[in-house]
Amino acid sequence: MTAASPPRPAPVPRRRWWLIALVVLVVVALAGWWFSGSGNGAAVQYVTAEVGRGDIEDTVSALGNLQPRDYVDVGTQVSGQLKTIHVDVGDTVKQGDLLAEIDPTVYQTRVAADQAQLLALKAQLADREAQQVLAAQQLKRQKQMWAQKATTEEAVQTAEATLKSASALIDQIKAQIQQTESTLNGDQANLGYTKIYAPMAGTVTSLTARKGQTLNANQTAPIILQIADLSVMTVQTQVSEADISRLKVGMDAYFTTLGGGDKRWIGKLNQIMPTPTVVNNVVLYNALFDVDNADGRLMTQMSAQVFFLVAAAKDVVTVPVAALKAPGPRPGAPAAAPAQGGQGRTGKPYRVMVMGEDGKPAERRVRIGVMNRVSAEVLEGLEPGDVVVVGTRSTTPAATPATGGPPGMGATRPRLGAL
């Protein structure tokens, strides 16, 4: 009797082998697609811009408003009712023109009283002078009689005292006359102050009082109107503490207005106020400069967008700031001497990626002069027509936005076309 053979495994169906092979092929294909970069949207497209030529300005911007450089607040030195105003806002006046009048009745009365008192004192003076002459004659007569022993010593002494008293009364009246004349001069001056004249030539820019209004000048001088010379305007700006160190007295500045279109008004920085103004915990410094307004287009309190010109370059090679990258060390290369730009300026080193004829970018070292937030002046390394990489972007919708720009200036959305 023979031993029984072990049981043989059941054969795997051929259909099942096909399914396993298909799954393996799909996994291999997906892995290859993923690691090749197609699965994560890593296909890169370069965003480029063409190097061009143009003007560049490095500026500090600020907001400001316009005020007349020369102006005066015209007030009154005496109290009373404002009787007449001879001008209106916008009128042009000359120095010495009559502007307004205050009711002069009270001051005319005071002047008349002073004049009457002065006449009375002068009459008293004439009387006392006559008494002085009489006293002098009596003293002379008494002395003659005393020489002849025809009068007493007491009578002579009385005559002398009478003459001295008459002289003293004359001096007293003269002092009263001087005091009254001084009072009269003051009252006449106050009477003159009831007519208000223009202290300077200019334009009436405001009226703060009205006809019939009672003005009280005992404590402070009431302001009636303001006159300003609008031929020269002062631009008052507020500059942040982060930018104030870039400003220097004498530097060029210009501004535009809301209604002035592209018109630029140009001046030079005159003054930087040392005391700041704090607004919502922001420290601001006042900077002032004057601008000519011969055509009268600028008006008081106009808003101005001000630009202080730190540096400028005209008709130079320009490249987008987004194309610039930190220079970094060049392995095995000696340090390059600084390039000399226009007028002996030394630029700063940067790197850019320049597109070659084969469509591939290549690194190139450049030196940069004047730079703002958009463009930079190329002193060395690029020519107009070169195409530089300003960023990258993915071909998939979920791609990361293109980035670029030099260190410290942040990511910048690229702009196509020549700069």
C-alpha positions in Angstrom: 0.0 0.0 0.0 1.6 3.3 -1.0 1.7 6.6 1.1 -0.7 9.4 0.0 1.0 12.4 -1.8 0.5 16.0 -0.2 -2.2 18.1 -1.7 -1.2 20.5 -4.5 -2.2 24.2 -4.3 -5.0 25.2 -6.5 -3.8 27.0 -9.6 -4.3 30.8 -9.6 -6.7 31.9 -12.3 -5.0 33.7 -15.2 -7.5 36.6 -14.9 -6.3 37.4 -11.4 -2.6 37.7 -12.7 -3.7 40.3 -15.2 -5.4 42.4 -12.6 -2.2 42.4 -10.4 0.0 43.4 -13.3 -2.4 46.2 -14.2 -2.3 47.7 -10.7 1.5 47.6 -10.6 1.7 49.4 -14.0 -0.6 52.1 -12.8 1.3 52.6 -9.6 4.6 52.9 -11.5 3.1 55.4 -13.9 1.8 57.6 -11.2 5.1 57.5 -9.3 7.0 58.5 -12.4 4.5 61.3 -13.2 4.8 62.6 -9.7 8.5 62.6 -9.3 9.0 64.1 -12.8 7.4 67.3 -11.5 4.2 67.1 -13.5 2.0 66.1 -10.6 2.8 69.0 -8.3 2.5 71.8 -10.9 6.2 72.5 -10.8 6.5 73.2 -14.5 8.1 76.7 -14.5 7.5 79.5 -16.9 9.8 82.6 -16.7 8.2 86.0 -16.6 10.5 88.5 -18.4 10.9 92.2 -19.1 13.0 94.0 -21.6 15.7 96.4 -20.4 14.9 99.9 -21.7 16.0 103.5 -21.4 14.3 106.3 -19.5 14.3 108.7 -16.5 14.4 107.6 -12.9 13.7 109.5 -9.7 14.3 108.5 -6.1 12.0 110.6 -4.1 10.5 110.9 -0.6 6.8 111.6 -0.9 4.5 113.4 1.5 1.2 115.2 1.7 1.0 118.9 2.3 -1.1 122.0 1.9 -0.5 125.5 0.6 -0.4 128.7 2.6 0.6 132.2 1.6 4.2 133.0 2.6 3.4 136.6 3.6 0.1 137.4 5.2 -1.2 139.5 8.1 -4.3 139.3 10.3 -5.8 142.8 10.4 -7.4 143.7 13.7 -8.6 146.7 15.6 -6.8 148.5 18.4 -9.9 150.2 19.8 -13.3 148.9 20.9 -16.6 149.9 19.4 -19.2 149.0 16.8 -18.0 148.1 13.3 -19.6 150.8 11.2 -18.4 150.0 7.7 -16.4 147.4 5.8 -15.1 148.6 2.5 -13.7 145.3 1.1 -14.8 141.8 0.5 -13.1 138.4 0.2 -11.1 138.2 -3.0 -10.5 142.0 -3.3 -7.0 143.2 -4.1 -5.8 146.0 -1.9 -2.8 148.3 -1.8 -0.9 149.3 1.3 -2.7 152.2 3.0 -6.2 151.5 1.5 -9.1 152.1 3.9 -10.5 148.7 4.9 -13.0 149.3 7.6 -14.3 152.0 10.1 -15.4 151.8 13.7 -18.0 154.2 15.1 -15.8 157.2 16.2 -18.4 159.1 18.3 -16.9 158.2 21.7 -13.4 159.0 20.6 -14.4 162.3 19.0 -16.0 163.3 22.3 -12.9 162.5 24.2 -10.7 164.5 21.9 -13.1 167.5 22.1 -13.0 167.3 26.0 -9.2 167.2 26.0 -9.0 170.2 23.7 -11.4 172.2 25.9 -9.4 171.3 29.0 -6.2 172.3 27.3 -7.7 175.7 26.4 -8.8 176.2 30.0 -5.3 175.4 31.3 -3.7 177.8 28.8 -6.0 180.5 30.1 -5.0 179.8 33.7 -1.4 180.0 32.6 -1.9 183.4 31.1 -3.5 184.6 34.3 -0.8 183.2 36.5 1.9 184.7 34.3 0.2 188.1 34.8 0.1 187.5 38.5 3.8 186.7 38.4 4.6 190.0 36.6 2.6 191.9 39.2 4.3 190.1 42.1 7.7 190.9 40.6 6.8 194.6 40.3 5.5 194.7 44.0 8.7 193.1 45.2 10.8 195.6 43.3 8.8 198.5 44.8 9.1 197.0 48.3 12.9 196.7 48.0 13.1 200.3 46.9 11.1 201.5 49.8 13.2 199.3 52.1 16.2 201.1 50.9 14.6 204.4 52.0 13.4 202.9 55.2 9.9 203.5 54.1 8.6 200.0 54.6 9.0 197.0 56.9 11.2 194.0 56.4 8.1 191.8 56.7 6.5 193.6 53.7 9.5 192.8 51.6 9.5 189.1 52.7 5.8 188.9 51.8 6.4 190.3 48.3 9.2 187.8 47.8 6.9 184.9 48.8 4.1 186.1 46.6 6.5 186.1 43.6 7.8 182.6 44.3 4.2 181.3 44.7 3.2 182.8 41.4 6.1 181.1 39.7 5.3 177.8 41.3 1.7 178.0 40.1 2.9 178.7 36.6 5.1 175.6 36.7 2.1 173.5 38.0 -0.2 174.7 35.2 2.5 174.0 32.6 2.8 170.4 33.9 -1.0 170.1 33.7 -0.9 171.4 30.1 1.7 168.8 29.2 -0.4 166.0 30.8 -3.5 167.2 29.0 -1.6 167.4 25.7 -0.4 163.8 26.2 -4.0 162.6 26.9 -5.1 164.5 23.8 -2.5 162.8 21.6 -3.6 159.4 22.9 -7.3 160.1 22.3 -6.5 161.5 18.8 -4.5 158.3 18.1 -7.5 156.2 19.2 -9.7 158.3 17.0 -7.4 157.6 14.1 -7.6 153.8 14.9 -11.3 153.9 14.2 -10.2 153.9 10.5 -8.4 150.7 9.7 -6.0 150.7 6.8 -4.2 148.0 4.9 -0.7 147.3 6.4 0.4 145.5 3.2 -0.6 145.0 -0.4 -2.3 141.7 -1.2 -5.6 139.9 -1.5 -8.3 139.8 1.2 -8.5 136.0 2.0 -11.0 136.1 4.9 -13.5 138.2 6.8 -14.1 137.3 10.4 -16.2 140.3 11.4 -19.5 141.8 10.1 -20.9 145.2 9.8 -22.6 146.2 13.0 -20.7 143.8 15.2 -19.3 145.2 18.5 -15.6 144.7 18.9 -13.9 144.5 22.3 -10.2 145.3 22.2 -9.6 145.6 26.0 -8.2 142.1 26.3 -7.2 140.9 22.8 -7.2 142.6 19.5 -10.2 141.4 17.5 -9.4 140.1 14.0 -11.5 141.7 11.2 -9.9 140.2 8.1 -6.8 138.7 6.6 -4.6 140.0 3.8 -2.2 137.7 2.0 0.3 138.1 -0.8 -0.6 135.1 -3.1 2.3 135.7 -5.5 4.5 133.3 -3.4 3.1 130.3 -1.7 4.6 128.1 1.1 4.1 124.4 0.9 3.8 122.8 4.4 4.4 119.1 4.5 4.6 116.4 7.1 7.3 113.8 6.7 7.6 110.6 8.7 10.5 110.1 11.0 11.6 107.1 8.8 12.2 109.5 5.8 13.2 112.7 7.5 16.9 111.8 7.6 16.9 111.6 3.7 15.9 115.3 3.5 18.4 118.1 3.2 17.8 121.8 3.2 18.3 123.1 -0.4 17.3 119.9 -2.1 14.9 120.1 -5.1 11.2 119.4 -4.4 8.1 119.5 -6.5 4.4 118.9 -6.0 1.1 118.3 -7.9 -2.4 119.3 -7.0 -5.7 117.5 -7.4 -6.9 119.9 -10.1 -3.6 120.6 -11.7 -3.3 117.5 -13.8 0.3 116.7 -14.7 1.5 120.3 -13.9 4.5 120.3 -11.6 5.4 123.2 -9.3 9.1 123.2 -8.4 10.9 124.7 -5.4 13.8 124.0 -3.0 13.4 122.8 0.6 13.8 125.9 2.8 13.3 124.6 6.4 12.8 121.4 8.4 11.1 122.2 11.7 13.0 120.5 14.6 9.9 119.9 16.8 7.7 117.1 15.5 4.0 116.6 15.5 2.6 113.3 16.9 -0.6 112.1 15.2 -2.0 108.8 16.4 1.4 107.8 17.8 3.1 108.6 14.4 5.9 111.1 14.6 5.8 113.6 11.7 8.2 116.5 11.0 7.2 119.7 9.1 9.1 120.5 6.0 8.5 123.8 4.2 9.5 125.2 0.8 8.3 128.2 -1.3 7.0 128.2 -4.9 6.2 131.0 -7.3 2.5 131.7 -8.0 2.7 134.5 -10.5 -0.2 133.0 -12.5 -2.4 132.8 -9.5 -3.3 129.1 -10.1 -2.4 128.1 -6.5 -4.8 129.0 -3.7 -4.8 128.8 0.1 -5.4 125.4 1.7 -4.9 123.5 -1.5 -3.8 119.9 -1.0 -0.5 118.9 -2.5 1.2 115.6 -3.3 4.9 116.5 -2.6 8.0 114.8 -3.8 11.4 115.6 -2.4 14.1 114.6 -5.0 16.8 112.5 -3.3 18.4 111.4 -6.6 17.6 111.5 -10.3 19.0 110.1 -13.6 17.9 111.2 -17.0 17.9 109.1 -20.2 19.7 106.1 -18.6 19.5 102.3 -19.0 16.7 101.0 -16.7 15.8 97.6 -15.4 12.8 96.5 -13.3 13.6 96.2 -9.6 11.9 92.8 -9.6 14.8 91.5 -11.7 17.5 92.4 -9.1 18.8 89.8 -6.6 21.4 90.0 -3.9 24.9 89.8 -5.4 26.3 86.9 -3.3 29.9 85.7 -3.6 31.3 84.5 -6.9 33.3 81.3 -6.2 37.0 81.8 -7.1 36.5 85.2 -8.6 38.4 88.3 -7.3 36.5 91.3 -6.0 35.5 93.5 -8.9 36.3 97.2 -8.7 33.3 99.5 -8.3 31.9 100.7 -11.6 31.8 104.4 -12.3 28.6 105.7 -13.6 27.6 109.1 -14.9 29.5 112.0 -13.2 31.7 109.5 -11.3 29.0 107.7 -9.4 29.7 104.3 -7.9 26.9 101.7 -8.2 25.9 98.8 -6.0 26.3 95.2 -7.1 23.4 93.0 -7.9 22.7 89.8 -9.9 20.1 89.4 -12.7 19.0 86.4 -14.8 19.3 87.3 -18.6 17.5 85.2 -21.1 19.8 83.7 -23.8 19.1 83.0 -27.4 18.4 79.4 -26.5 15.6 80.5 -24.2 17.5 79.6 -21.0 18.4 82.2 -18.3 22.0 82.9 -17.4 23.3 84.8 -14.4 24.9 88.2 -15.0 26.5 90.7 -12.5 25.4 94.3 -12.8 25.9 97.6 -11.0 23.0 99.7 -10.1 22.8 103.5 -9.5 19.6 105.4 -8.8 16.8 103.1 -7.7 13.1 103.5 -6.7 10.4 101.0 -5.9 9.8 100.2 -9.6 12.9 100.7 -11.7 16.7 101.0 -11.3 19.4 102.7 -13.2 22.0 100.3 -14.8 25.5 101.6 -14.7 27.2 98.4 -15.9 26.2 94.9 -17.1 23.0 95.4 -19.2 22.1 97.1 -22.5 18.7 98.2 -23.8 17.0 95.3 -25.5 18.3 92.6 -23.0 15.6 90.4 -21.6 15.7 89.8 -17.9 13.8 87.4 -15.6 11.5 89.3 -13.2 9.8 86.2 -11.7 8.4 82.8 -12.4 5.0 81.3 -12.5 3.5 77.8 -12.9 1.5 76.6 -15.8 -1.2 75.2 -13.5 -4.0 77.4 -12.1 -3.0 76.7 -8.5 0.5 77.9 -9.0 2.3 80.2 -6.7 2.4 83.8 -7.9 5.6 85.1 -9.5 8.1 86.7 -7.2 11.2 88.7 -7.5 13.1 91.8 -6.4 16.2 92.8 -4.5 16.6 92.0 -0.8 14.6 94.2 1.5 12.1 95.4 -1.1 9.7 92.5 -0.9 8.0 90.4 -3.5 6.9 92.3 -6.6 4.4 91.3 -9.2 6.2 91.4 -12.5 5.3 93.7 -15.3 5.8 92.6 -18.9 7.3 94.9 -21.5 10.1 97.3 -21.8 10.8 99.6 -18.9 
